[in-house]
Amino acid sequence: MHLVVAISLFGITILIYWIMMELFTMMFRVMGLPDDKARFQVLSLLTAAGFTTRESEMLVASKARRKLAQVTMLFGYAFNVTIISALVNVFLSLKASQIDNYFYGLLIPLGIAAVIIFLLRTRYIRKRIDRVLENLAGRIMHPNSVNTILLMDYIGKQSIAQVSLKEVPPELEGKTLAQSGLKTHHNIMVMLVEREGVDVEAANADTVFRPGDKLTVFGNYKAISNVFKAKERFM
């Protein structure tokens, strides 16, 4: 029976970790992190593994993400110390005849939660939920008229980001890329320009920014946000 209890505790612990990881991953995604990077960082934070990569710089690049990371670490520590020990004590205090009933009573709601999360990870349902979350995050974090920035990846201390222009900043309006000073003054390189009805094309010296453009840029994340007056957006 002790072996059954040990296996049950292990399974329940993994399942709870999975549920928590999905919830915190969703919160980090609302704050602008790509799904795969958010999931890895959340797992590291919850388990207190201390495994970090250059991607961890994405967490400290934003004050809101930094605060959420602190909450995630504290929650993971509290879970490891308090909830697991309490669960073990409860199981050990139960009589053999009570273990099965207690186990099945706890497993049923956790199993339902696992099924729901599994469905949420299917492609069709995930796309629908992402659209709802994107609209919700956009309304909460910034109005629709604001330029937005999406952090895509880090290379060294620099970042690759996508900037969506609702309006062109006055400093850049009517200027070509060569005249903008983005490279010389801010060390920002515009790589690609995407426009509605036009194929994605590489930026050149004669490129002039227009409202509605989506720019793939490389440079310091804060500098990009400041120059384009962009707020973080949902991924």
N, C-alpha and C positions, 0 to 999 in steps of 0.2 A: 504493500500500500504506500510505503514511503517513496518508492520509485514513481508510482503514479502521481503522487503529490508533487514531487520534484519536476516531473515532465509537465504537469499542469501549470505549475508556477512559471516555468520557463516559457511555455506557450502564451500564457496570459500576459506576461511581461513584454514579450516581443510584440504582441498584438497592440498593447497600450502604447508602446513606443511608436509603432507604425501610425496609429491614429494621431498621436501628438505631432509626429513628423509631418504628416499631411496638413494638419491645421497650421503649424508654424510656417511650413513651406508656402502655403497659400498667402499668409500675411506678408512674407518677404517678397512674394511675387507682386502683390499689390503695391509694394514700395519700390518696384522697379527691377528686381533681380530676375534674370532668366531662370526657368524652372530647374534645369539640371544643376546649376550652381547654387541656387537656393536650397535644394534638397541636400546636397553634400554638406554645405555649411551648417544647416539645421541639425543634421545627424551628428556632426562633430561637436556642436554646442550642447546638445541634449545629453550626449554620452560622456561629456567632459574628456573626450579622447585627446584633446590638445593637438590634433592633427590639423595643421594649417597649410595653405598654399597662397600663392599670389592673389588668388581669387578672394581671399579674406579681406583684401584691401577694399573690395566693393562694399563691405559692411561698414567700414569706418569712413567711407567717402560721404556718407549722409548721416546727419544727426539723428534723424528718425530711425534709420536702420540700426545705428549704434545702440539706441535705447532698446529697440526690439531685441537685439542680440543679447543685451544684458538681462532682459526679462527671460529670454530663452535659456540662458545659462543658469539663472536662479531657479527657474521652473524645473530644469533637468536635474539640478542638484537636490532640490526638495523632493522630487520624485524618487531619485535613487536612494536617498537616506530615509525618507519617511514612509512613502507609500509601499515600497517593496518590503521593508522591514515589518510594517504593519500587516501586509498580506501574508508574509511568512508566519508571523505570530498567530494570526487568526487560524491558518491552516493547521499549525502544530497544536493549537488548543482544542481543535475539534476532535470528537471521537470518530472512530473509523466508520461508524454507521451514518455519521452526519456529513462526511466529506463529499460523498457522491451528490447529495442534494445541494450542498453549498456550491460545489463545482459547477453543476449544470445550471444553477440559478445565476451564477456569475457569467458563465460562458455564453448563454443565450443573448443577452444584450450586447456583449462584445462581438459575438458572431454577426449580429444584425449590423452593427457599426462597420465591421469589416466588409460585409457585402455592399453596403452603401458606398464605402470608399472605393471598392473595386469597380462599381458601376460609374463612379465619378471619374475614374481613370480611363474609361473607354473613350475613343476618339470623338464620337458624335456628341455624347453628353458633355465631354470636356470642352468642346468648342462652344457649345451653348452657354455653359457656365462662365467660360472666359469672357464672352461678350457681355454677360450681365455684370461680372466683376469689373471689367474695363470701364463700363458706363458708370458703375457705382464709384469706383476709385477716382475716375475723372471728375465727378461731381464733388467728391469729398476733398480731393487734394488740390484741385485748381479748376477754374472756369474753362470752358471750351475755347475761349478767345486767346488763351495763352499759348505761346510756343512751348513745345515739350521736348524732352530729351530722354532717350532710352539707352541705358548702359548695356553694351553688348559683350564686351570682353576687355581684359587688361593685357597689355604687353609691356613688361617691365613696370615702370612707373607711369606709363601713358595708357590711355584708354581708347577703345573704339566705341563710338556711340552713334546713334541715329537721331538727328534733330528734325522735328516736324515744324515747319514754319507756318503759323497762322497769319503772321504779318512779319515783314522784313524789318529788323531793327533800323532806326533812323541812320545810324552810323554806316550801315551797309547798303542802304536803299539807293538803287540806281548805279551802283559801282560794280565794276567787273571784279572777278576774283583777284586779278593782278593788282587792282587799285585798293582792295579792301584792307591790305596789311595783315591779314589773318596769319600768314606764314611768317612774315618778318617781325611783327610786333607781338604776336601771341603764340607763335610756334604751333599753330593749328593748321592741319592739312585737310582740305576737303577732297575726298576721293571719288565719291559717286553722287549723282543727282538723279532723283526719281520724280517725275512729273506725271500728272494724270493724263492718260492718253498718249504718252511718249515712253519709249523704251528707256530703261535705266542706262545712263551714259556716264562716262568718266568726266569729271570736272576738268575744265581747262582755263587758261588765263582769261578768256573772254566770257566766261560764265557769269551771268547776272542772276542773282537770287530773286525768286518770285514767291508771293504768298501761295501756300499749298505744296511747296517743294519739300521733299524728304531728303536730307543730306546725310551721307555716311562720312563721318569725320574722325580724325585721329589727332590726339593731343591730350593735354591736361584736362581732366573731367570738369573741375571747377571753372577753369578758364573758358571752356566750351559753353558751360551753362551761363556764365556771366556775359560773354560776347553776344550770344544769341538770345539772351534774356529768357532762358528756357527753364521750365519746371520739370521735375521727374515725372515720368508717366509709367503706367502699368504695362507689364509684359505679359 
